[in-house]
Structure formats: C-alpha cells, structure tokens
C-alpha cells in the first residue's frame, strides 16, 4: 500500500557553505579558517571563537575526504545509512537489501548503528555529512528530525526507514505495524485465547507504540477487556524479556498467550517458556521472524516483515531523488504477513471448552 503525503515540492536547494563563506562571515582569511577547522595553532582564542560561530551559523561541515571522494559531477558515489541497531537481525536484512541496490548503481554505503540512542542519530548524521555522502537513509530514533532540513535544503535527498519522521516532510518506507499487531491478536483469539500478554520495546520507539496500539485494537475488536497488567513495554534485549515473561507466566492468573512485538523479545520469551516447561501450553506469536525459529519445537508463528522489500524500496526512492525526481514526499507502507508454524496455534481455554 502506498500513500502520498504533502502537496508541495521539496524546498529549493541551497549549496553547501564553503570555507570561503566562513572566512567572509568571520572577517578572516581562508587559511585562518583552515587552521581553526583542523585544530592547528597560531590562531588567537578570540579569532578561533569568531570562526567557530560563523561556521555554526552557516551549518558549515568540513569535507573530510574531498580529495578522494569527489568526482567531476560533484558526487561522492556514497550513501549514508543509519540503522536502529545491528543487534536486531531486521536491521541487518534491510542493510543488505540497500547495499545490493547501491552496488548495482556503483555506490558504496557508509552505515552506522544507532543502538536506539537519540544522541547517536545526530552524531552519525554529522559524521556522514562531513564525508559528503550523496544521500541519507535514516531510521529515526530522535523525537524530531527537523535538524535534517539543513541537509535536504542543500539538495541532499533523505529517505526515512522503518519509522516515520517528525518535524520534516520527506520520503519514508515503513511496515504496517498496527495492522500486523492486530492480525497477531486476532489469530490468538481465534484459537481460544482471551488473556493475551503484550511484550514491547522501549515506549519512545515509534514502532513499539504502534504495535501496542494494534494489540489493543485487536482485543477491543474481539470484545476482550484490556488488562494493563498484561502489557509490558521497555524491553530492549532478550535477557530482560526472559525475566518479564517468567514473571507474567507465574502470576496467579497468567496469560495463556503472548504477543512479543520484536524479535529479540521473542527470543527472550521462548527462553522463559522453555525454562518453565510451558512451550507446548502457552501460545506465542512474535512480530518479525526469528532466525532458526522454524527449527524450535513448536516452531514460532510470526508476523513477518518484508525486510528485503523495505530496504530495496528505500534505496530505490533515494536514487529516484538523486536522478532528479522532485515530486511530493511519498509514504510507502509495506504489509506484513502471518506465518503459521505452530506456537501460535496452541489452543486456549475457550477453544478447549468448545471441543468438550
């Protein structure tokens, strides 16, 4: 499903400021600016501060690889990719898909793992901009991406991946998170479950909140009251997920099914079920595939994201911009798919009651 947002064309581009522009604004020579930028001596503190203020005002970024990377057409033949975390297999799959498209076009990809740290997003963009990448593919981690406008205004195209941006209108490619989570709950309800736990990632991560929303909608559509005690967010690794899943499964009135909304959380949940000997009694549906999930007994039922398609569409969108596409920003939503393998089909109390 593809929807287009925004009616206006991208902003008129402005060239990147040069060392000469900084020198003119600061009222100094180019060599003085060079000394300040490169941390060389023989510049007074007052002059250095004036140069730094001018550079900040112009959003000037030194070109670290101008001699090696620039070409006759002004392109570096490089892309900057920011993924949420290399610990997540989904990010690795997306990275591979983007690199395949880039390689076909003769481009290299500079990638950075943000580890879902908002501060790392800004630092990584700055570092990649200094290397004069021709475009950015960014997984938003910060609450606001308006700081990227200085780059898009200069003509550097931007595509946001996996999560929609805030504070800037730009192309984006995301998963149908709400619909996928709702499908997971609907599937578990169809097998007789009414006490379904939700295990989610950090609440500030947009995909985590969207999947929780889909979970709530799924329960509401089935006429099941939402129990806040069965909703846990803030899980960002498998070890924490194991501890939380164990706590829920040993409650006086435990869940009969679990929807784990991220693959690392799913791994932790599987471990908890196995430790308690409940893997054949408590149903489990995970959002996103788990490597070797089909080899576990029972094999893991998942809401599968098409990581390859998401990465490919993001790269193709970026290259369309590099090729001169000036149309309004596009928001592309890639559907998920329910993959039935066994863990999500363990019957719940309502199903067992019907068979008696």
N, C-alpha and C positions, 0 to 999 in steps of 0.2 A: 504494500500500500504506500502510495506516495502522495504527499500533500505539499503545496507550495505556500509559504508564508511570506508576507511582505509585498508591498506594491512598488516600492521604489528600487531603482537600480543602485548598485554599490556606489559608495562615495567616490567623487573624483579623486584620482590618485595624486599623492604628493611625493616628490622624490625624497630619498633618504638624505638627511643632512650630512654634510662632509666636514672634514677637519677645517677646511677653509671657512665654512659657515660659522663654526665655533669660534675660530680666530677673529672673524669680523665682529661677532657679537661681544666677545670678551675684550676686544680692542688690543689684541696681541698678534704676534706673528705665528705662522703655521708651525714653525719649529718649536715655539713655546708650547703650543697645544700638544704637539707630539711628545715633548718631554713629560708633560703632566700625565697624558694618557698612558705612557709607558713607565711611569714611576721613576723617571730619571732625575738626577739632582740639578742644582743650579737654577732653580726657579723659586722665587720668594713665596712664602706661605700665602700672602695676600693675592698674588697673581695666580697661584695654583687654585685658590678658592674661587676666584673670578672665572677661571676656565671651567672648573667643575660646575659652577652654577649655570654657565652658558650651555654646557653640554647637557645638563639635566633639563633646561628649558627647551632645548631643541630635540630632546629624546635622542641624542646622538649616541651611537654604538660603534665602537672601533671595529674595523674589519680585520679579523684575526688571520684570515687566510686569503687576502686579496690576491697576492701574487700567484698562489697555487690553484685557486678555485675559479676565478673569474674567467669568462670566455668572451669572445668577440661580441656575442649577442647580449652580454650583461648578465647571463645566467650562471649559477654555480653548479647546476645539474645535481642538486641535493634537495632533499625534503627533511623537515623536522617532524618527528613523531613522538608524541607524549602519550604513554600508556599508563593505566591506573597502577598496576603492579605486576612485575614479571613473575611474582609468586602465583598469580592466577593464570591457569592454562588458557583461559579465554583470550587474555591479552597476547599471549604468545601466538595463538592461531591467527588473530587479527594482524599482528605484526608480519607474519609470514605472507598473508594474502596481499598486504600493502607492498611488501618488498617484491613480490612476483610482478605486480603491475609496474612498479617503479623500474625494475631491471629491464623490462621489455622496452621502456622508454629511454634507457640509458642513464637512469638516475640512481644515485646512492641514497640510502636512508640513514639519517642520524637519529637514533632512538634514545629516549630517556624514560626510566621507570620512576613514577612519582611516589610510589608507595602510599598513595592516597593522602599525601601531605600537601595542604594548600600552599604552603610556602615554597615547596619544591616546584610547583607549577610555574610560578613567576620566575624563579631562578633558572629553570630549564629553558623557558621561552627566551629569556635574556641571553643565555649562553648560545642558543641556536641562532638567534638573530645576529649575534656577533660573527657567526660563521657564514652569514649571508645565505641561509637556506632560501630556496625559491618559493616555498610554501610550507604551511603548518597543518598537521593533522593532530588535533588535541583532544584527549579525554579530559573534560572539565573536572577539576577537583575543588577549586575555589568556589565561593558563593557567587562571584561576579567575574565575568570575563571581559568587562568593558575596557580593561587595560590593553586588550589586544587590538583595539581600534586604531592605535597609532601605527600598527603594522599593516592592517588592511587599508588604511588611508594612503599608505605609501605604495600600494599595489601588490602587497604580498598576500596571496589568497589563503584562506583559512577554512578548514572543514572540522567540525566537532564530531566526535565519535563516541558512541555508547551512551552518552549523557547530553541532554540539550544544554546549550549555553545560556547564560543570563547576562543581561546588560549589553548584548551585541546581537545584531541580526546577521546570521551567517548560515552557510550550508551545514546540515547535520545529518548523520545516519545513526539511527538507534534501533533497539529491539522493542517489540510490543510487550513491554514489561507488565502492564496492568492486565492485558488480555491473557498473557501466559500464566500469570499467577491465578487468575480466575479459573482458567482451564484446569490447573492443578487441583484446586479445591473442588471444583465440580466433579472431577474424576474420583477423588477420595469420597465425596458424598455419595456418588453412585455405587460405591462398594460398601455402603452402610456406616460410614463414619460421621460422627457429629462432634466429637471432641478432637479437633484438629489443631495442633500447635503450629505456630509460625516462628521460625528462627531466621533472623535477618542481620544484615551487615550494619555498619555504622549508620545511624539515622541521618547524618548530614550528607550521606551519599545518595544522590537522587534516585538511583535505581533501587536502592533498598526501600525507600519510602513508597515508590511506585508499586513495588511488588507487595508490600504490606497493604496498600490500597486495594490491589487486585484480590488479595486474600480476604479482606473484609467484605468486598463486593460479592465474592463467591459465597461466603457464609450467609450474607444478607439475602441473596437471591434464593438460597435454599431454605430460608426461614429459620436459620440457626442463629441464636444469640451469640454475639461476640464476647468471649471471655478474656479480659485483659491479662489474666494470669497465664494464659497460654501464648501470649505474644512477647517475644524477647528480641530486642534489637541490640546493636552494639557489639556483635560478634564479628571479629575480623580475622580469625585464624581457626584452624581445626581443633586446637587444644581447648580453647575457650568454648567452642561449640560442643565438644565432648562433655565438658563439665556441666554445661547448662542442660544439655539433653538428658544426662543422667539425673539431674535434679528434677526435671519435669516428669521423667518416667518413673520416679519413685514417690511421687505425690500420692496422697490417699485416693484421689480421683484422677489418675493420669490420663494423658491423651492416648487415643487409640491409633492416631495417625499423626505424622509430622510432615509439614511442608518446609523444606530447607531452601532458602532463597538464593544460595550462592554455592558454587561447587566446593570451596574449601569448608564451608559449613556442613555440606552434605557428607564430606569425608569424616568430619568430627562426629556427626550424628550416627553414621554407620558404625564407628568405633564404639560409641556408647551402647548402641543396640546389641552389638556382639558381646561386649563386656557383661551386659545384663542378661544375655541369652534370650533377647526379645526380637531378634531379627526376623523370625517367622511369625511373630504375633502382632507387631506394630507396623502399620503400613508407612511407607516413606516415598515421597515424590520430591526430587531435587530440581532446582532451577539451574539449568546448564548441565552439560554432560560431565561425567567424572571418568577420568582415564581408567580403563580396565573395569568400569562399572558393570559391564556385561559379564564379567568373569566371577563377580561376587555372587554368593547364594543367600537369598534370592538376588537376581540381577536388579540393578537400580532403574526404576522408572523415572524418566526425566522430562522436563520441559526444555527442549533443545533449542539453543540459539544457533543461527547460521553464521558462525564467526567468519568463515571464508567469504561469504557474500557481503557481510557488513564491511570487512576490510577492503574488499575489491571495489565496492560502490563508493566508499570514502575516497580511495585513491583515484578512481575514475572521475569523481566530481572535482577533485583538486586539479587534475590535469585538464579538465574542461575549462576551468578558470584560467589556468596558465596558457591555454590555447586561445583565449580571448572571449570566453563566454561572460557576458555582463548582465545576464538575466537576474531576476529577483532571487533571493536565497531560497533554497529548496530544503524541505524537511522530509527525509525518507525514513519510513518505519518498516523494518524487516520483521515479518511474522515469525513466531515461534512454532514449535511442533511437539506434540505429545508423543514420547517414545515409550511404549508399554513393554516392560521387561519382567515384571514380577513383584517387585517390592511395593508398588502402588496398588496392587490388586489383592492384597491380603484383606480378607473380609472383616468388616467392623461389626459391632454388636447388632445394629439394625439389620444387616444382611443375614447374619446368623439367625436372628429372630424370625425373619421371613421364611427361612428354609425349614423351620421346625413345624 
